[in-house]
Structure formats: C-alpha cells, structure tokens
Amino acid sequence: MSQQAVRSPCVSICALDGDDVCIGCYRTGEEISRWGGMSEDERQTVMKKVAKREQAAMNFIPVSS
C-alpha cells in the first residue's frame, strides 16, 4: 500500500509569534520554509509536533484583568 501524501496544514493565516511559530498552522518558520523539500516521513514528524503545539495553545487560558 502506498503512503498517503501529507498535506500542508496552512490555513492562510501567516504570522509568526515570538517563538517563531505560525499562529495559523503551528509550524515554525523553518518547518514552513522546508516543507516543499521534506519527505513524507519528515512531514509526518512535523504534523505530530504541530498537533502538540496546537493542543498546548488551546489549553492556554488568558487571565483577565
């Protein structure tokens, strides 16, 4: 069985935060720039990191003043 191509998580909200992570797709600037040349295995590894970053961002509860 052939491996399914890993699609880019880009959602056209392209802005890097202070940690160099895109607020739209949760990839780092380096991961974004290297995406086109990555193997499918590398892309899967990035997507696992993206899922962890996204989950961490969703667990953030801002403190109101």
Predicted model as a PDB file, atoms N, CA, C, CB and O in Angstrom, pLDDT in the B-factor column:
MODEL        1                                                                  
ATOM      1  N   MET A   1       0.842  -1.176   0.000  1.00 48.00           N  
ATOM      2  CA  MET A   1       0.000   0.000   0.000  1.00 48.00           C  
ATOM      3  C   MET A   1       0.887   1.240   0.000  1.00 48.00           C  
ATOM      4  CB  MET A   1      -0.958  -0.002   1.216  1.00 48.00           C  
ATOM      5  O   MET A   1       1.833   1.313   0.785  1.00 48.00           O  
ATOM      6  N   SER A   2       0.606   2.214  -0.860  1.00 52.00           N  
ATOM      7  CA  SER A   2       1.414   3.418  -0.938  1.00 52.00           C  
ATOM      8  C   SER A   2       1.034   4.385   0.186  1.00 52.00           C  
ATOM      9  CB  SER A   2       1.247   4.091  -2.311  1.00 52.00           C  
ATOM     10  O   SER A   2      -0.097   4.406   0.672  1.00 52.00           O  
ATOM     11  N   GLN A   3       2.013   5.169   0.565  1.00 65.00           N  
ATOM     12  CA  GLN A   3       1.817   6.126   1.646  1.00 65.00           C  
ATOM     13  C   GLN A   3       1.053   7.343   1.126  1.00 65.00           C  
ATOM     14  CB  GLN A   3       3.175   6.552   2.255  1.00 65.00           C  
ATOM     15  O   GLN A   3       1.355   7.849   0.045  1.00 65.00           O  
ATOM     16  N   GLN A   4       0.073   7.813   1.882  1.00 80.00           N  
ATOM     17  CA  GLN A   4      -0.720   8.986   1.522  1.00 80.00           C  
ATOM     18  C   GLN A   4       0.124  10.240   1.701  1.00 80.00           C  
ATOM     19  CB  GLN A   4      -2.012   9.069   2.378  1.00 80.00           C  
ATOM     20  O   GLN A   4       0.856  10.369   2.682  1.00 80.00           O  
ATOM     21  N   ALA A   5       0.020  11.161   0.752  1.00 89.00           N  
ATOM     22  CA  ALA A   5       0.753  12.416   0.846  1.00 89.00           C  
ATOM     23  C   ALA A   5       0.241  13.239   2.024  1.00 89.00           C  
ATOM     24  CB  ALA A   5       0.629  13.214  -0.464  1.00 89.00           C  
ATOM     25  O   ALA A   5      -0.964  13.343   2.253  1.00 89.00           O  
ATOM     26  N   VAL A   6       1.173  13.817   2.760  1.00 93.00           N  
ATOM     27  CA  VAL A   6       0.828  14.658   3.897  1.00 93.00           C  
ATOM     28  C   VAL A   6       0.590  16.070   3.365  1.00 93.00           C  
ATOM     29  CB  VAL A   6       1.957  14.638   4.998  1.00 93.00           C  
ATOM     30  O   VAL A   6       1.487  16.682   2.786  1.00 93.00           O  
ATOM     31  N   ARG A   7      -0.616  16.578   3.565  1.00 93.00           N  
ATOM     32  CA  ARG A   7      -0.967  17.909   3.086  1.00 93.00           C  
ATOM     33  C   ARG A   7      -0.479  18.973   4.052  1.00 93.00           C  
ATOM     34  CB  ARG A   7      -2.477  18.029   2.886  1.00 93.00           C  
ATOM     35  O   ARG A   7      -0.385  18.745   5.259  1.00 93.00           O  
ATOM     36  N   SER A   8      -0.175  20.125   3.508  1.00 94.00           N  
ATOM     37  CA  SER A   8       0.243  21.255   4.319  1.00 94.00           C  
ATOM     38  C   SER A   8      -0.890  21.678   5.253  1.00 94.00           C  
ATOM     39  CB  SER A   8       0.679  22.431   3.426  1.00 94.00           C  
ATOM     40  O   SER A   8      -2.051  21.707   4.844  1.00 94.00           O  
ATOM     41  N   PRO A   9      -0.562  22.005   6.498  1.00 95.00           N  
ATOM     42  CA  PRO A   9      -1.589  22.470   7.431  1.00 95.00           C  
ATOM     43  C   PRO A   9      -1.904  23.962   7.274  1.00 95.00           C  
ATOM     44  CB  PRO A   9      -1.150  22.192   8.854  1.00 95.00           C  
ATOM     45  O   PRO A   9      -2.659  24.519   8.071  1.00 95.00           O  
ATOM     46  N   CYS A  10      -1.341  24.601   6.270  1.00 94.00           N  
ATOM     47  CA  CYS A  10      -1.534  26.041   6.076  1.00 94.00           C  
ATOM     48  C   CYS A  10      -3.020  26.385   5.969  1.00 94.00           C  
ATOM     49  CB  CYS A  10      -0.788  26.517   4.816  1.00 94.00           C  
ATOM     50  O   CYS A  10      -3.776  25.736   5.246  1.00 94.00           O  
ATOM     51  N   VAL A  11      -3.419  27.434   6.713  1.00 94.00           N  
ATOM     52  CA  VAL A  11      -4.801  27.918   6.667  1.00 94.00           C  
ATOM     53  C   VAL A  11      -4.846  29.381   6.219  1.00 94.00           C  
ATOM     54  CB  VAL A  11      -5.475  27.762   8.050  1.00 94.00           C  
ATOM     55  O   VAL A  11      -5.833  30.079   6.449  1.00 94.00           O  
ATOM     56  N   SER A  12      -3.775  29.833   5.583  1.00 94.00           N  
ATOM     57  CA  SER A  12      -3.649  31.194   5.038  1.00 94.00           C  
ATOM     58  C   SER A  12      -3.752  32.280   6.112  1.00 94.00           C  
ATOM     59  CB  SER A  12      -4.719  31.426   3.986  1.00 94.00           C  
ATOM     60  O   SER A  12      -4.203  33.393   5.838  1.00 94.00           O  
ATOM     61  N   ILE A  13      -3.337  31.952   7.315  1.00 91.00           N  
ATOM     62  CA  ILE A  13      -3.181  32.939   8.382  1.00 91.00           C  
ATOM     63  C   ILE A  13      -1.701  32.891   8.737  1.00 91.00           C  
ATOM     64  CB  ILE A  13      -4.126  32.637   9.651  1.00 91.00           C  
ATOM     65  O   ILE A  13      -1.292  32.170   9.647  1.00 91.00           O  
ATOM     66  N   CYS A  14      -0.918  33.656   8.020  1.00 91.00           N  
ATOM     67  CA  CYS A  14       0.540  33.533   8.100  1.00 91.00           C  
ATOM     68  C   CYS A  14       1.139  34.642   8.962  1.00 91.00           C  
ATOM     69  CB  CYS A  14       1.158  33.567   6.694  1.00 91.00           C  
ATOM     70  O   CYS A  14       1.363  35.758   8.492  1.00 91.00           O  
ATOM     71  N   ALA A  15       1.389  34.323  10.209  1.00 95.00           N  
ATOM     72  CA  ALA A  15       2.014  35.266  11.126  1.00 95.00           C  
ATOM     73  C   ALA A  15       2.762  34.479  12.189  1.00 95.00           C  
ATOM     74  CB  ALA A  15       0.959  36.214  11.769  1.00 95.00           C  
ATOM     75  O   ALA A  15       2.185  33.629  12.867  1.00 95.00           O  
ATOM     76  N   LEU A  16       4.049  34.768  12.329  1.00 96.00           N  
ATOM     77  CA  LEU A  16       4.857  34.073  13.323  1.00 96.00           C  
ATOM     78  C   LEU A  16       4.797  34.817  14.650  1.00 96.00           C  
ATOM     79  CB  LEU A  16       6.317  33.937  12.843  1.00 96.00           C  
ATOM     80  O   LEU A  16       4.873  36.045  14.696  1.00 96.00           O  
ATOM     81  N   ASP A  17       4.659  34.047  15.732  1.00 94.00           N  
ATOM     82  CA  ASP A  17       4.647  34.647  17.058  1.00 94.00           C  
ATOM     83  C   ASP A  17       6.078  34.843  17.550  1.00 94.00           C  
ATOM     84  CB  ASP A  17       3.846  33.772  18.048  1.00 94.00           C  
ATOM     85  O   ASP A  17       7.027  34.636  16.794  1.00 94.00           O  
ATOM     86  N   GLY A  18       6.236  35.231  18.781  1.00 94.00           N  
ATOM     87  CA  GLY A  18       7.551  35.472  19.359  1.00 94.00           C  
ATOM     88  C   GLY A  18       8.430  34.240  19.450  1.00 94.00           C  
ATOM     89  O   GLY A  18       9.647  34.359  19.593  1.00 94.00           O  
ATOM     90  N   ASP A  19       7.835  33.061  19.369  1.00 94.00           N  
ATOM     91  CA  ASP A  19       8.583  31.801  19.408  1.00 94.00           C  
ATOM     92  C   ASP A  19       8.851  31.253  18.010  1.00 94.00           C  
ATOM     93  CB  ASP A  19       7.824  30.766  20.227  1.00 94.00           C  
ATOM     94  O   ASP A  19       9.287  30.110  17.869  1.00 94.00           O  
ATOM     95  N   ASP A  20       8.591  32.068  16.955  1.00 96.00           N  
ATOM     96  CA  ASP A  20       8.787  31.675  15.561  1.00 96.00           C  
ATOM     97  C   ASP A  20       7.832  30.557  15.138  1.00 96.00           C  
ATOM     98  CB  ASP A  20      10.226  31.232  15.346  1.00 96.00           C  
ATOM     99  O   ASP A  20       8.172  29.721  14.300  1.00 96.00           O  
ATOM    100  N   VAL A  21       6.630  30.553  15.730  1.00 96.00           N  
ATOM    101  CA  VAL A  21       5.604  29.564  15.386  1.00 96.00           C  
ATOM    102  C   VAL A  21       4.431  30.301  14.751  1.00 96.00           C  
ATOM    103  CB  VAL A  21       5.142  28.748  16.651  1.00 96.00           C  
ATOM    104  O   VAL A  21       3.965  31.309  15.282  1.00 96.00           O  
ATOM    105  N   CYS A  22       3.957  29.802  13.625  1.00 96.00           N  
ATOM    106  CA  CYS A  22       2.836  30.421  12.926  1.00 96.00           C  
ATOM    107  C   CYS A  22       1.561  30.273  13.750  1.00 96.00           C  
ATOM    108  CB  CYS A  22       2.651  29.794  11.527  1.00 96.00           C  
ATOM    109  O   CYS A  22       1.251  29.185  14.234  1.00 96.00           O  
ATOM    110  N   ILE A  23       0.824  31.371  13.908  1.00 94.00           N  
ATOM    111  CA  ILE A  23      -0.410  31.323  14.686  1.00 94.00           C  
ATOM    112  C   ILE A  23      -1.546  30.652  13.916  1.00 94.00           C  
ATOM    113  CB  ILE A  23      -0.823  32.727  15.092  1.00 94.00           C  
ATOM    114  O   ILE A  23      -2.594  30.356  14.490  1.00 94.00           O  
ATOM    115  N   GLY A  24      -1.345  30.412  12.628  1.00 95.00           N  
ATOM    116  CA  GLY A  24      -2.372  29.747  11.825  1.00 95.00           C  
ATOM    117  C   GLY A  24      -2.196  28.246  11.733  1.00 95.00           C  
ATOM    118  O   GLY A  24      -3.148  27.489  11.922  1.00 95.00           O  
ATOM    119  N   CYS A  25      -0.967  27.809  11.441  1.00 96.00           N  
ATOM    120  CA  CYS A  25      -0.753  26.374  11.203  1.00 96.00           C  
ATOM    121  C   CYS A  25       0.123  25.698  12.251  1.00 96.00           C  
ATOM    122  CB  CYS A  25      -0.134  26.176   9.853  1.00 96.00           C  
ATOM    123  O   CYS A  25       0.274  24.476  12.235  1.00 96.00           O  
ATOM    124  N   TYR A  26       0.701  26.478  13.162  1.00 97.00           N  
ATOM    125  CA  TYR A  26       1.523  25.960  14.254  1.00 97.00           C  
ATOM    126  C   TYR A  26       2.835  25.320  13.813  1.00 97.00           C  
ATOM    127  CB  TYR A  26       0.739  24.964  15.024  1.00 97.00           C  
ATOM    128  O   TYR A  26       3.421  24.531  14.554  1.00 97.00           O  
ATOM    129  N   ARG A  27       3.297  25.655  12.610  1.00 97.00           N  
ATOM    130  CA  ARG A  27       4.637  25.227  12.192  1.00 97.00           C  
ATOM    131  C   ARG A  27       5.618  26.347  12.500  1.00 97.00           C  
ATOM    132  CB  ARG A  27       4.672  24.857  10.667  1.00 97.00           C  
ATOM    133  O   ARG A  27       5.239  27.516  12.571  1.00 97.00           O  
ATOM    134  N   THR A  28       6.881  25.981  12.683  1.00 98.00           N  
ATOM    135  CA  THR A  28       7.914  27.003  12.872  1.00 98.00           C  
ATOM    136  C   THR A  28       8.259  27.597  11.509  1.00 98.00           C  
ATOM    137  CB  THR A  28       9.192  26.404  13.563  1.00 98.00           C  
ATOM    138  O   THR A  28       7.917  27.040  10.466  1.00 98.00           O  
ATOM    139  N   GLY A  29       8.937  28.732  11.542  1.00 97.00           N  
ATOM    140  CA  GLY A  29       9.366  29.354  10.292  1.00 97.00           C  
ATOM    141  C   GLY A  29      10.225  28.412   9.463  1.00 97.00           C  
ATOM    142  O   GLY A  29      10.078  28.347   8.243  1.00 97.00           O  
ATOM    143  N   GLU A  30      11.117  27.685  10.118  1.00 97.00           N  
ATOM    144  CA  GLU A  30      11.974  26.735   9.411  1.00 97.00           C  
ATOM    145  C   GLU A  30      11.152  25.604   8.791  1.00 97.00           C  
ATOM    146  CB  GLU A  30      13.028  26.157  10.366  1.00 97.00           C  
ATOM    147  O   GLU A  30      11.395  25.216   7.648  1.00 97.00           O  
ATOM    148  N   GLU A  31      10.187  25.079   9.535  1.00 98.00           N  
ATOM    149  CA  GLU A  31       9.348  23.996   9.010  1.00 98.00           C  
ATOM    150  C   GLU A  31       8.557  24.466   7.800  1.00 98.00           C  
ATOM    151  CB  GLU A  31       8.392  23.475  10.095  1.00 98.00           C  
ATOM    152  O   GLU A  31       8.387  23.720   6.835  1.00 98.00           O  
ATOM    153  N   ILE A  32       8.075  25.702   7.850  1.00 97.00           N  
ATOM    154  CA  ILE A  32       7.325  26.251   6.717  1.00 97.00           C  
ATOM    155  C   ILE A  32       8.227  26.364   5.498  1.00 97.00           C  
ATOM    156  CB  ILE A  32       6.726  27.630   7.071  1.00 97.00           C  
ATOM    157  O   ILE A  32       7.845  25.958   4.401  1.00 97.00           O  
ATOM    158  N   SER A  33       9.418  26.913   5.685  1.00 97.00           N  
ATOM    159  CA  SER A  33      10.311  27.116   4.545  1.00 97.00           C  
ATOM    160  C   SER A  33      10.842  25.811   3.968  1.00 97.00           C  
ATOM    161  CB  SER A  33      11.468  27.990   4.950  1.00 97.00           C  
ATOM    162  O   SER A  33      11.132  25.746   2.773  1.00 97.00           O  
ATOM    163  N   ARG A  34      10.973  24.788   4.774  1.00 97.00           N  
ATOM    164  CA  ARG A  34      11.494  23.496   4.309  1.00 97.00           C  
ATOM    165  C   ARG A  34      10.410  22.546   3.805  1.00 97.00           C  
ATOM    166  CB  ARG A  34      12.255  22.829   5.423  1.00 97.00           C  
ATOM    167  O   ARG A  34      10.733  21.528   3.193  1.00 97.00           O  
ATOM    168  N   TRP A  35       9.122  22.851   4.048  1.00 97.00           N  
ATOM    169  CA  TRP A  35       8.014  21.933   3.764  1.00 97.00           C  
ATOM    170  C   TRP A  35       8.081  21.339   2.359  1.00 97.00           C  
ATOM    171  CB  TRP A  35       6.694  22.652   3.943  1.00 97.00           C  
ATOM    172  O   TRP A  35       7.947  20.126   2.201  1.00 97.00           O  
ATOM    173  N   GLY A  36       8.284  22.156   1.358  1.00 95.00           N  
ATOM    174  CA  GLY A  36       8.281  21.689  -0.035  1.00 95.00           C  
ATOM    175  C   GLY A  36       9.351  20.651  -0.347  1.00 95.00           C  
ATOM    176  O   GLY A  36       9.180  19.834  -1.251  1.00 95.00           O  
ATOM    177  N   GLY A  37      10.451  20.678   0.395  1.00 97.00           N  
ATOM    178  CA  GLY A  37      11.538  19.738   0.149  1.00 97.00           C  
ATOM    179  C   GLY A  37      11.579  18.564   1.115  1.00 97.00           C  
ATOM    180  O   GLY A  37      12.479  17.728   1.041  1.00 97.00           O  
ATOM    181  N   MET A  38      10.613  18.498   2.017  1.00 97.00           N  
ATOM    182  CA  MET A  38      10.597  17.418   3.013  1.00 97.00           C  
ATOM    183  C   MET A  38      10.057  16.125   2.428  1.00 97.00           C  
ATOM    184  CB  MET A  38       9.760  17.823   4.222  1.00 97.00           C  
ATOM    185  O   MET A  38       9.227  16.129   1.518  1.00 97.00           O  
ATOM    186  N   SER A  39      10.550  15.013   2.975  1.00 96.00           N  
ATOM    187  CA  SER A  39       9.999  13.706   2.637  1.00 96.00           C  
ATOM    188  C   SER A  39       8.659  13.553   3.368  1.00 96.00           C  
ATOM    189  CB  SER A  39      10.996  12.547   3.022  1.00 96.00           C  
ATOM    190  O   SER A  39       8.350  14.332   4.269  1.00 96.00           O  
ATOM    191  N   GLU A  40       7.887  12.574   2.987  1.00 96.00           N  
ATOM    192  CA  GLU A  40       6.605  12.328   3.659  1.00 96.00           C  
ATOM    193  C   GLU A  40       6.824  11.980   5.130  1.00 96.00           C  
ATOM    194  CB  GLU A  40       5.832  11.192   2.954  1.00 96.00           C  
ATOM    195  O   GLU A  40       6.028  12.374   5.982  1.00 96.00           O  
ATOM    196  N   ASP A  41       7.892  11.248   5.436  1.00 96.00           N  
ATOM    197  CA  ASP A  41       8.191  10.914   6.826  1.00 96.00           C  
ATOM    198  C   ASP A  41       8.498  12.171   7.637  1.00 96.00           C  
ATOM    199  CB  ASP A  41       9.371   9.937   6.899  1.00 96.00           C  
ATOM    200  O   ASP A  41       8.049  12.308   8.775  1.00 96.00           O  
ATOM    201  N   GLU A  42       9.267  13.090   7.042  1.00 97.00           N  
ATOM    202  CA  GLU A  42       9.577  14.341   7.731  1.00 97.00           C  
ATOM    203  C   GLU A  42       8.304  15.152   7.959  1.00 97.00           C  
ATOM    204  CB  GLU A  42      10.601  15.165   6.923  1.00 97.00           C  
ATOM    205  O   GLU A  42       8.121  15.747   9.021  1.00 97.00           O  
ATOM    206  N   ARG A  43       7.437  15.172   6.966  1.00 97.00           N  
ATOM    207  CA  ARG A  43       6.177  15.907   7.100  1.00 97.00           C  
ATOM    208  C   ARG A  43       5.308  15.307   8.203  1.00 97.00           C  
ATOM    209  CB  ARG A  43       5.412  15.906   5.767  1.00 97.00           C  
ATOM    210  O   ARG A  43       4.671  16.041   8.958  1.00 97.00           O  
ATOM    211  N   GLN A  44       5.279  13.991   8.300  1.00 97.00           N  
ATOM    212  CA  GLN A  44       4.504  13.343   9.366  1.00 97.00           C  
ATOM    213  C   GLN A  44       5.059  13.716  10.742  1.00 97.00           C  
ATOM    214  CB  GLN A  44       4.515  11.807   9.188  1.00 97.00           C  
ATOM    215  O   GLN A  44       4.302  13.938  11.687  1.00 97.00           O  
ATOM    216  N   THR A  45       6.377  13.781  10.841  1.00 97.00           N  
ATOM    217  CA  THR A  45       7.009  14.184  12.095  1.00 97.00           C  
ATOM    218  C   THR A  45       6.620  15.617  12.454  1.00 97.00           C  
ATOM    219  CB  THR A  45       8.541  14.054  11.994  1.00 97.00           C  
ATOM    220  O   THR A  45       6.310  15.908  13.610  1.00 97.00           O  
ATOM    221  N   VAL A  46       6.637  16.509  11.465  1.00 98.00           N  
ATOM    222  CA  VAL A  46       6.234  17.898  11.698  1.00 98.00           C  
ATOM    223  C   VAL A  46       4.776  17.953  12.130  1.00 98.00           C  
ATOM    224  CB  VAL A  46       6.450  18.754  10.430  1.00 98.00           C  
ATOM    225  O   VAL A  46       4.433  18.713  13.035  1.00 98.00           O  
ATOM    226  N   MET A  47       3.919  17.167  11.506  1.00 97.00           N  
ATOM    227  CA  MET A  47       2.494  17.193  11.845  1.00 97.00           C  
ATOM    228  C   MET A  47       2.239  16.728  13.279  1.00 97.00           C  
ATOM    229  CB  MET A  47       1.710  16.319  10.873  1.00 97.00           C  
ATOM    230  O   MET A  47       1.302  17.198  13.926  1.00 97.00           O  
ATOM    231  N   LYS A  48       3.064  15.812  13.776  1.00 96.00           N  
ATOM    232  CA  LYS A  48       2.945  15.390  15.173  1.00 96.00           C  
ATOM    233  C   LYS A  48       3.305  16.554  16.098  1.00 96.00           C  
ATOM    234  CB  LYS A  48       3.856  14.164  15.459  1.00 96.00           C  
ATOM    235  O   LYS A  48       2.655  16.770  17.121  1.00 96.00           O  
ATOM    236  N   LYS A  49       4.352  17.302  15.725  1.00 97.00           N  
ATOM    237  CA  LYS A  49       4.747  18.473  16.506  1.00 97.00           C  
ATOM    238  C   LYS A  49       3.661  19.543  16.442  1.00 97.00           C  
ATOM    239  CB  LYS A  49       6.089  19.038  15.997  1.00 97.00           C  
ATOM    240  O   LYS A  49       3.347  20.183  17.445  1.00 97.00           O  
ATOM    241  N   VAL A  50       3.092  19.730  15.254  1.00 96.00           N  
ATOM    242  CA  VAL A  50       2.010  20.708  15.063  1.00 96.00           C  
ATOM    243  C   VAL A  50       0.837  20.373  15.986  1.00 96.00           C  
ATOM    244  CB  VAL A  50       1.540  20.732  13.576  1.00 96.00           C  
ATOM    245  O   VAL A  50       0.285  21.266  16.629  1.00 96.00           O  
ATOM    246  N   ALA A  51       0.458  19.113  16.055  1.00 94.00           N  
ATOM    247  CA  ALA A  51      -0.665  18.694  16.901  1.00 94.00           C  
ATOM    248  C   ALA A  51      -0.392  19.019  18.362  1.00 94.00           C  
ATOM    249  CB  ALA A  51      -0.934  17.188  16.739  1.00 94.00           C  
ATOM    250  O   ALA A  51      -1.289  19.474  19.072  1.00 94.00           O  
ATOM    251  N   LYS A  52       0.836  18.792  18.820  1.00 93.00           N  
ATOM    252  CA  LYS A  52       1.198  19.092  20.213  1.00 93.00           C  
ATOM    253  C   LYS A  52       1.158  20.596  20.465  1.00 93.00           C  
ATOM    254  CB  LYS A  52       2.602  18.534  20.544  1.00 93.00           C  
ATOM    255  O   LYS A  52       0.665  21.039  21.502  1.00 93.00           O  
ATOM    256  N   ARG A  53       1.678  21.383  19.519  1.00 94.00           N  
ATOM    257  CA  ARG A  53       1.666  22.845  19.680  1.00 94.00           C  
ATOM    258  C   ARG A  53       0.249  23.383  19.690  1.00 94.00           C  
ATOM    259  CB  ARG A  53       2.468  23.518  18.562  1.00 94.00           C  
ATOM    260  O   ARG A  53      -0.086  24.263  20.483  1.00 94.00           O  
ATOM    261  N   GLU A  54      -0.581  22.849  18.807  1.00 91.00           N  
ATOM    262  CA  GLU A  54      -1.968  23.302  18.744  1.00 91.00           C  
ATOM    263  C   GLU A  54      -2.700  22.972  20.040  1.00 91.00           C  
ATOM    264  CB  GLU A  54      -2.690  22.664  17.548  1.00 91.00           C  
ATOM    265  O   GLU A  54      -3.448  23.799  20.561  1.00 91.00           O  
ATOM    266  N   GLN A  55      -2.488  21.772  20.555  1.00 89.00           N  
ATOM    267  CA  GLN A  55      -3.129  21.374  21.803  1.00 89.00           C  
ATOM    268  C   GLN A  55      -2.666  22.270  22.944  1.00 89.00           C  
ATOM    269  CB  GLN A  55      -2.828  19.900  22.123  1.00 89.00           C  
ATOM    270  O   GLN A  55      -3.475  22.693  23.771  1.00 89.00           O  
ATOM    271  N   ALA A  56      -1.381  22.558  22.993  1.00 89.00           N  
ATOM    272  CA  ALA A  56      -0.851  23.432  24.043  1.00 89.00           C  
ATOM    273  C   ALA A  56      -1.461  24.830  23.935  1.00 89.00           C  
ATOM    274  CB  ALA A  56       0.690  23.513  23.955  1.00 89.00           C  
ATOM    275  O   ALA A  56      -1.766  25.452  24.953  1.00 89.00           O  
ATOM    276  N   ALA A  57      -1.638  25.319  22.727  1.00 86.00           N  
ATOM    277  CA  ALA A  57      -2.223  26.649  22.529  1.00 86.00           C  
ATOM    278  C   ALA A  57      -3.678  26.672  22.960  1.00 86.00           C  
ATOM    279  CB  ALA A  57      -2.105  27.076  21.064  1.00 86.00           C  
ATOM    280  O   ALA A  57      -4.143  27.673  23.506  1.00 86.00           O  
ATOM    281  N   MET A  58      -4.406  25.588  22.723  1.00 82.00           N  
ATOM    282  CA  MET A  58      -5.810  25.530  23.096  1.00 82.00           C  
ATOM    283  C   MET A  58      -6.004  25.399  24.594  1.00 82.00           C  
ATOM    284  CB  MET A  58      -6.479  24.384  22.397  1.00 82.00           C  
ATOM    285  O   MET A  58      -7.069  25.731  25.115  1.00 82.00           O  
ATOM    286  N   ASN A  59      -4.973  24.912  25.298  1.00 73.00           N  
ATOM    287  CA  ASN A  59      -5.052  24.780  26.756  1.00 73.00           C  
ATOM    288  C   ASN A  59      -4.718  26.068  27.473  1.00 73.00           C  
ATOM    289  CB  ASN A  59      -4.127  23.691  27.230  1.00 73.00           C  
ATOM    290  O   ASN A  59      -4.845  26.152  28.695  1.00 73.00           O  
ATOM    291  N   PHE A  60      -4.290  27.081  26.722  1.00 64.00           N  
ATOM    292  CA  PHE A  60      -3.944  28.364  27.310  1.00 64.00           C  
ATOM    293  C   PHE A  60      -5.210  29.127  27.654  1.00 64.00           C  
ATOM    294  CB  PHE A  60      -3.058  29.183  26.359  1.00 64.00           C  
ATOM    295  O   PHE A  60      -6.063  29.358  26.797  1.00 64.00           O  
ATOM    296  N   ILE A  61      -5.322  29.511  28.901  1.00 64.00           N  
ATOM    297  CA  ILE A  61      -6.493  30.291  29.329  1.00 64.00           C  
ATOM    298  C   ILE A  61      -5.991  31.649  29.784  1.00 64.00           C  
ATOM    299  CB  ILE A  61      -7.298  29.564  30.481  1.00 64.00           C  
ATOM    300  O   ILE A  61      -5.329  31.750  30.818  1.00 64.00           O  
ATOM    301  N   PRO A  62      -6.300  32.705  29.018  1.00 65.00           N  
ATOM    302  CA  PRO A  62      -5.808  34.038  29.411  1.00 65.00           C  
ATOM    303  C   PRO A  62      -6.425  34.487  30.735  1.00 65.00           C  
ATOM    304  CB  PRO A  62      -6.122  35.072  28.312  1.00 65.00           C  
ATOM    305  O   PRO A  62      -7.581  34.190  31.033  1.00 65.00           O  
ATOM    306  N   VAL A  63      -5.645  35.192  31.501  1.00 69.00           N  
ATOM    307  CA  VAL A  63      -6.106  35.735  32.772  1.00 69.00           C  
ATOM    308  C   VAL A  63      -6.666  37.119  32.513  1.00 69.00           C  
ATOM    309  CB  VAL A  63      -4.959  35.779  33.830  1.00 69.00           C  
ATOM    310  O   VAL A  63      -5.979  37.986  31.973  1.00 69.00           O  
ATOM    311  N   SER A  64      -7.907  37.320  32.897  1.00 69.00           N  
ATOM    312  CA  SER A  64      -8.499  38.646  32.685  1.00 69.00           C  
ATOM    313  C   SER A  64      -8.078  39.567  33.811  1.00 69.00           C  
ATOM    314  CB  SER A  64     -10.047  38.564  32.599  1.00 69.00           C  
ATOM    315  O   SER A  64      -7.865  39.142  34.947  1.00 69.00           O  
ATOM    316  N   SER A  65      -7.963  40.846  33.466  1.00 61.00           N  
ATOM    317  CA  SER A  65      -7.507  41.809  34.475  1.00 61.00           C  
ATOM    318  C   SER A  65      -8.659  42.497  35.156  1.00 61.00           C  
ATOM    319  CB  SER A  65      -6.603  42.843  33.850  1.00 61.00           C  
ATOM    320  O   SER A  65      -8.447  43.337  36.031  1.00 61.00           O  
TER     321      SER A  65                                                      
ENDMDL                                                                          
END                                                                             
